[in-house]
Amino acid sequence: MNNFMSFNSIIELLKNIKKLYDIKEVDIGALEPFLYKDNNFNIVDLITAIEDLSLEVKITTNGSLLYNYIDRLKKTNIKKIRISLHSLDNDTFMNISKSNNFNHVIKSIKEAKINNLPIELNSIIFKGYEEHILDIINFCLQNDINLKLYNLYYSPYYKDDYDKYYISAQDIVKFIKKHFDNYKIIKEENISKRDRLILKIKNTEFIIKDDRSLNRENEYCKNCHYIDECGEQFAEYVRVDPDLYFYPCYLRKDLRFNLQDKNILNNLHKFNRDINIRLIVSAICNFKCSFPDDKSNFWCLKQGGDYKWQGK
């Protein structure tokens, strides 16, 4: 697999998709997009070029490099920057990320907030480590930052750890309600994506994805042997890797479709009526997201593929 998506290939692909489907935005996600480079182009150049196609851009990052790009990002119209933060305790942060970039992440969050960039935090909740999420919730309330809470996706790569650390969306809600009195709960139902519960405390929203509200009517899910364990909505995104292959499922590495094939491109709507584009522009990450007890097993959903960890 290529380390990075080709800049020109991305723009050409998006132009072709835009001709066929009514897409309005592009998500740039894992692994770490701020490592992206292609000749003299970096991630902000790519964001600007995508915006020039009249598409809005959202990006997900671990935040370790974001602060270097604040001034340039202010000149874009970026719609959302999601920053992953799973603990405010430095030791636990290092155990989870296998990185010593905690101070850089906090610096990125604070500088982005000061400069009015549209940030939101993402956090994984591990059973037994709920107090770490309580710290992050209070941090978000103090800084008026929205937070999206995730539980673990099932994966055969870490089945025992999944059984140990998984906590349901309903238990996450119970945990938050136990610690806060004044809240409002809104349920958002979505046919093509998972339902979401939104807890609103003061002016801050805490979004919890519900892994029970999943559509399993497509031909691939019906006969899949992971159907009872899987917590993913099939083809929720058109997830595109650096080689321009579309993967509709994290668990099924055998399901890959070449988007340079016009027949595949013309029939994306058969996977999901909503075409939500998520680009994996970098096959490299400087974090190696692991379980909080400092074991070697890691929970990054990209494991099992040709991705690379660039440790420091």
N, C-alpha and C positions, 0 to 999 in steps of 0.2 A: 504493500500500500504506500502511496505517496505520503510524505510527512505533512504536506499542506496542499489545499485545493489550489488549482491554477486560477489566478485572478480573472483572466480572460474567459476561462471556462465557466466560472460562476456567473459572470455577467451574461454570457451567451445563453446559459441554461435558464436563467431567470427571465430573459427576454422571451424565450420559447414558451416557458410555462405561462407567462403573462398573456401571451397571444391566445392561449387555449382556455385559461381559467381566470375567474374573477378574483385574483389574489390581491390583497391590500398590504400585506406585511410579510416580513421574513424574520425568522428567529435564527440567531447565530448561537450555537450551543457548544457542548463538549467537543473536544477535551478542553484545553485552555486557549481560547481564541486570541488572547493578547500576546501569545507567542507567534501568531501568524506572520508569515512573510512570504513574498513571492517577488523575486528580483528586488526592485526598490519599493514595492508596495507593502504597507503594513495594515493592521486591522482598521484603523481610522480611514485610510484610503478606500478600503473595501466598503465600509459603512457609507461613505460619501457617494461612491459609485452606485450603490444599491438605491440610495435615496434619489439619485439622479434619474432612476427608472420610475419615479413616483411611487415608491414602495416605502413603507415605514419599517424601521429596524428595531428589534429587541435583541438583547445580548445577555448571555449568562456567563459569569466569570467567577473564578475563585478569589479575585480581588487583589492578588499579590503583586500585579503589575499595573493595575488600573490607574494608580495615582500618577504614573508617568505620562498619561494621555489626557489628563483632565482638561488642560487648556485647549487641546485640539477637539475634544469631544464637545466642548461648549459651543463650537462653531458648527456642529451638526444639528440635526433635528431628531436625534435618537429618542425613541419613544419610551424605552425602559431599559435599565441596567439591573439585572438580577445578580446579586453578590452572594455566594454560598458562604455561610458561617454556621458551624455546627457546635461551637463551644466558645465561651469567653474566658475559659480557664486555659492558660498557656500550655500546661502539660497535656491536658486532654486534647487541645487543638493539635499539638504536635503528634500525639498518638494517632489521631484520626487522619491527619493530612500527610504524615511523614515528611513534614516541612517545618522550617523554623521561621516562616513568613507571617506569623501572627501580627506583629507590629505593622507590617506593610499592609495587611488586609484592613486593620482598623484605621490606618492612615488614609487608605483609599475611600473607605466609607465616610469618614469625617470630611475629607476634602471634596468628595462628590456632593455631599449634603450641603456644605458651605457654598458651593458653586451652583446650587439649584439643579443639579442633574437628577433625572427621574429614577432614583434607585429604589430597590426592593430587596429584602434579604430572603434567602432560601435556607432552610434548616432541615436536616434529617433528625427525627426523634428515635432514639434507641431506648428500649425498655431498660429500666434501671438507671437511666441517665436523664430522666425527665427534668431534674433540677437545673441542668445546663440550659434547657430550653426556656425554663422560667426566667433565667438570667437574661437570655436573648430577648424574650418578650418585654421585660422591663426596660432593656436597652432601647428597644424599638419605641416603646411608649415615651421614653425620655427624649428621643430624637425625632419623633413623628415620622417613623419609617414603617411601611407595611411589611408584613412577614408572610411567607408561604411555607407551610409545614408539610413535610413528607414523611411517610413511613417507608420501610424497606420494600423494594420490589423483591419478589421471589426470584432466586437463581439457584440452579443446581451446583454452581461453583462454591456456594457458601450455605448449603442447606442447613447444617447444624447451627451456624451462626444466625441464620434467618429465624429459626425456631426460638433461639435464645433472645434475640433483640427486637423481633417484630412487635409492634404495638398498633392496634387498629385505630382508624380515624375516630371511631366512637369513644375509645378510651382516651385519645388525645383531647377530645372535647371535654370529657369528664374531668380530666386533669386541669385544664385551663379554668373551667367553671368553678372548681374547688378553690382556686386561688384568687378569683375576681368576682365581685358582686355585681357591678353595673356593666352589663354587656347586652348586645343584641345579636341574635343569630339569624342569618339569612341563608336559605338553601338555593343554590343555582343549579338547575337541571339542564343538561346538554346532551343531545342525542349522539353527536359525533365524538364528544369527549366525556371524560368522567365527570360526574356531579361534584360540586364543591360546596363545602360549608364555609360560611364567612362569619367569624365572630368579630364584632366591632366593639372595641373598648376605647372610650373617648373618641378621638378622630383617627384612630389607627385600626387597620383591618388585618385580621389574621386568617389566612386562607388555608383550608384543610381539604385536600383531595380525598374523595371517598372511593376506596378501592372495591366497594361492593357493587357499584353502579356501572357495570361493564356490559357492552353489547357483544354477544358471542354468536351472532347469526351469520357471520361470514364463513365462507367455505374453508378457510384455513384454521379458524378457531374450533369449529365444530368437532373435528377429528384429531385435535392436538392432544398429546398425552400430558401437556402441562396445564390443561384447562382448569383443573381444580386448584392449582397453586398460583397461577398467574394473576398479577395485580395490574396489568397494563391494558389500556384500551388499544385494540389493534389499529394500526395505521392512524393513530391520533395525529401524528405528524408524518409528512413525507420527509423522513430523515435521510439526508444525503451525505455519504462519506466522501473523503478526499478523492476517491477514484470515480466519483459520480454514480455510485450505486445507491439505490433506494432500499432501505431496510424498514419494513413495516412493524417489526417485532424485535424486542431486545433478546428474547429467549431463543428465537428460531434463526440461527445463523445461516441455515440452509435457504431461507427466504431472502433472496437478494435479486434486485432487478436493475438492469443497466439503463439509466436514464438517457444515454446516448442512442438508445433504440427508440425510434419514432413510435413504434407500436406501443411500447410501454408508456411513453410520455403521453400519447393520445388517449390512454385508458386509465389514467391515475384515478379518475372518479369512480372506478369499479372497486377500489380499495376503501374509499371513504368519500362521501359526497362533498365534504369540505376539504379543500386542498390547503393544508397548513404546512408551510415550508420550514424545515429546520436544517441548517447547514452545519455539518461538522467540518469546519474549515481547517482544523488542526488535529492531526493524529498523535500529537505530543502533549504531555501534561507535566507540570512541575510539582503537582501533588499526586499522592498515591493513596486515595481515600480508603482507610482501613477501619476496622472495628475499634472501639474506644479502649479495649483492654490491652492494646499494644500487641495483639497477635499478628502473625504475618498475613492472615486472610484479609482480603480487601473487597469492598462492596461496590466499587465502581461498575456501572452497568456496561461499560465498554470492554470489560475483561473477556477474554476468549477470542478477541479480534487481533488485528495486526497493529495495535496501538502501542505507544512507547511512553515510558516514564522517564522524565529528564530530571533526576534528583539533584539536589544541591547539598 
